[in-house]
Amino acid sequence: QFFSIFAFATCGAFEGSVTFRVTCAGLENGSVSAAFAYPFRLNQAVFQPSLTHLCNHTWPRDVHLVGDFSSAARFFVGVAVAAFLYSLGALGGYLGYLHLYRCAGSRLPLAVS
């Protein structure tokens, strides 16, 4: 259960950003940043303020980060959900059949496992 809680905490609510400073020769320096979050589709994160007009140069379209890591992040969260549900089911089964564990002696837990 600790693994599933750790997986939810580290991946499900994670947010990050990339910021860098742009230096233009003879012009005012500026900084741009791109924010991203779960499920980490970086190719959809656009730099703000827009890089279309920068250093007296016009870019044809918005600049994005590179990469799509959503499948790995979703798999990690899926494993966490499965581990959490399994641990809840095992705990419920153990508590639901606790009377069998107490009455059967020491052989039933060995046979079940």
N, C-alpha and C positions, 0 to 999 in steps of 0.2 A: 504494500500500500504506500510505503514511503516513495518508491520509484514513480508511481503514478502521480502522486502529489507533486513531486519534483519536476516531472515532465510537464504537467499543467502550468506550474509556476514559471518555468524557464522558457517555454515556447508559446503558450497560448496568449499571454498578455505582453509579449516582448515588443518594444518599439525602439527604433534606432534612427539615426540620421548620419549623413555624410556631409561635411562642410569643408570647403576649401577656398583659399584666397586666390583671386585672379589678379596677376600683376600685368599691367599694360604699360608699354614704354611711353613715358611722357604724359600719361593720363592718370586719373584717379584709380586707385586699387579698389576692388570690390570683393565681396564674398558671396558665394552661392551655396545652397544646401538642398539636399533631397532627403525626405523622410520616408521611412518604410516601416512596415509592421507585419505581423502574421497575416497571411501565409507566405510572405517573402517573395512576392512577385516583383523583383527589382526592376524588370523591364517596363513596369508601369509607373515607377517613381520618377517624377519630373523635377528638375532642378528649379528652385525658386530663389530669388527672382529669375525670371526666364533668361536663358542665355541667348535668346535670339538677337539681341543687340548688345554686343560686348566688344570693347576695344576698337570702336569705329568699324566693326565688321558685323554683317548681318548673316545669321545662320538661317537656312531654309526652313527648319522646324525645331521643335523643342528637343532638348538633349535629355536622354534617359540613362539610368544605370543599366548595367548589363547583367543578365542572368535571371533565371526563374527557378527558385529553390522551393517552390510550393509543394512538390510531391514529397520531398524528404521531410519537410516540416509536418505535413499532414499525416505521413506514416508514423512519425514520432508521437504525435498526439493520438493517433489511432491505437498505437500500442499502449499508451498511457490509459486510454479509456478501457481497453480490454483488460489490463492489469487491475484497474480500479473495480470494474464490474466483477471480475473473478474473485478478488479479495472480499468484496461485499457478499457474493454468493457463498464463498467458503465460510465466512463468518456466520451468515444466516443459517447455513446447513449445520454448522457445529452447534449453534445455540438452539436450533430447532430440534435437534436430535441429541441434546445433552443428556437426557434421561437414559438413552441407550448406552452412552459412553460410561455413565456411572454404574449402571446395573450389569453390564456385560463383563466387567473385570478388565483385564489388561489385553485381551485378545482382539477385541473389536477395532480399536484404533490401528493395530498392526494390520488387520485384514483390509481395512478401508484404504490405508495408505499404500 
